[in-house]
């Protein structure tokens, strides 16, 4: 009797686990910040959040507030993860490397309170966003 129940229990458990992971991912995506969602597509909402996090990084850099920079860099890393998950196309994968490296360098610099490296990482991060959008705009919005 238990042999017959085994596969169905395993299947139900796997299905439940998959549903829980999917629900967690969707919840994390929508709860990345408390800002209202803008735009009519998921990609534009993600880009809005990315822009907002970049503004927080720049503001923290100008004010010399390492906690604000660190918090915004953490948010940027999370947003980047979700963007990569949602926009898993070769164009973004190629251009996303500079973004990921810059965010990691900024995070590392803030943990060491190295403002010189943090400034350079911030500039590289901003440039990676601008370069990616320039490429996307030149190709006619492949994400929509």
C-alpha positions in Angstrom: 0.0 0.0 0.0 2.8 2.5 0.9 4.5 1.8 -2.4 1.5 3.0 -4.3 1.3 6.2 -2.2 5.1 7.0 -2.5 5.1 8.5 -6.0 1.9 10.5 -5.4 3.3 11.9 -2.1 6.6 12.7 -3.8 4.8 14.4 -6.7 2.6 16.4 -4.4 5.6 17.5 -2.3 7.5 18.5 -5.4 4.5 20.4 -6.7 4.0 22.2 -3.4 7.7 23.0 -3.2 7.7 24.4 -6.7 4.6 26.5 -5.9 6.3 27.8 -2.7 9.5 28.8 -4.5 7.5 30.5 -7.3 5.3 32.4 -4.7 8.4 33.5 -2.8 10.0 34.7 -6.0 7.0 36.7 -7.0 6.6 38.1 -3.5 10.3 39.1 -3.4 10.0 40.8 -6.8 7.1 42.9 -5.7 8.4 43.7 -2.3 11.8 44.9 -3.3 11.0 48.4 -2.1 8.0 50.4 -0.9 7.7 52.6 -3.9 4.6 52.6 -6.1 4.9 50.6 -9.3 5.1 52.7 -12.4 4.7 51.7 -16.0 2.6 49.0 -17.5 5.0 46.1 -17.8 7.1 44.1 -15.5 10.3 45.2 -17.2 9.5 48.9 -16.9 8.7 48.4 -13.2 12.0 46.7 -12.7 13.8 49.5 -14.5 12.0 52.1 -12.4 13.2 50.3 -9.2 16.7 50.1 -10.6 16.7 53.8 -11.3 15.4 54.6 -7.8 18.2 52.4 -6.2 20.8 54.2 -8.4 19.5 57.5 -7.2 19.8 56.3 -3.6 23.4 55.2 -4.3 24.3 58.5 -5.8 22.6 60.4 -3.0 24.5 58.4 -0.4 27.8 58.9 -2.2 27.3 62.7 -2.3 26.3 62.8 1.4 29.0 60.4 2.5 26.5 58.1 4.0 27.9 54.5 3.8 24.7 53.0 5.3 22.6 54.5 2.5 25.0 53.4 -0.2 25.3 49.9 1.2 21.5 49.6 1.6 20.9 50.8 -2.0 23.7 48.6 -3.4 22.0 45.6 -1.7 18.7 46.6 -3.3 20.4 47.0 -6.6 21.9 43.5 -6.4 18.5 42.1 -5.6 16.9 44.0 -8.5 19.7 42.8 -10.8 19.0 39.2 -9.8 15.3 39.6 -10.7 16.1 41.4 -13.9 18.4 38.6 -15.0 15.7 36.1 -14.1 13.0 37.9 -16.0 15.1 39.1 -18.9 17.2 36.0 -19.6 18.0 36.8 -23.2 21.6 36.7 -24.7 21.6 40.5 -25.1 21.1 41.2 -21.4 23.3 38.3 -20.3 26.2 39.8 -22.2 25.7 43.4 -21.0 24.8 42.3 -17.4 28.3 41.3 -16.5 29.6 44.8 -16.1 26.5 45.6 -14.0 27.1 42.6 -11.7 30.8 43.3 -11.3 30.2 47.0 -10.5 27.6 46.2 -7.8 29.8 43.6 -6.2 32.8 46.0 -6.2 30.6 48.8 -4.7 29.3 46.4 -2.0 32.9 45.3 -1.2 34.1 48.9 -1.1 31.4 49.9 1.3 32.2 47.1 3.6 35.8 48.3 3.7 34.7 52.0 3.8 36.9 52.6 0.7 35.3 55.7 -0.8 37.8 55.9 -3.7 36.9 52.4 -5.0 33.2 53.1 -4.2 33.2 56.2 -6.4 34.8 54.3 -9.3 32.4 51.4 -8.9 29.4 53.8 -8.8 30.6 55.4 -12.0 31.0 52.0 -13.7 27.6 50.9 -12.4 25.9 54.0 -13.9 27.8 53.6 -17.1 26.7 49.9 -17.4 23.0 51.0 -17.1 23.5 53.7 -19.7 25.3 51.4 -22.1 22.7 48.6 -21.8 19.9 51.0 -22.4 21.6 52.5 -25.4 22.0 49.1 -26.9 18.4 48.2 -26.1 17.1 51.4 -27.7 19.2 50.9 -30.8 17.6 47.5 -31.3 14.0 48.4 -30.8 13.0 47.4 -27.3 13.5 43.6 -27.3 12.3 43.3 -23.7 8.7 44.2 -24.3 
